[in-house]
Amino acid sequence: MLFLPFTGILMGYFSGNGLPFFGYTIPGRKEKVPFIAKYAYITHTWAGWFFEFAIPVHIGAAGAHSLQGYHVIKRMNPFN
């Protein structure tokens, strides 16, 4: 949950473009560091692609196990 925002901040800051934040732009670094910005972009894109598939598969697996009779949702609920 922290990896994607962290790499997004690195991309914006080290590319010199700044960070868009609720209609405002936090200025980026004046001296660009393209190596860090490019590496952050690559890891950010890869992680986003991975989570795009991993999260629905995880939810589907929990649903499938619930239908098989396992009490998955009951064990995940912190209010029981």
Secondary structure, 3 states (H helix, E strand, C coil): CCHHHHHHHHHHHHHCCCEEECCEEECCCCCCCHHHHHHHHHHHHHHHHHHHHHHHHHHHHHHHHHHCCCCHHHHHCCCC
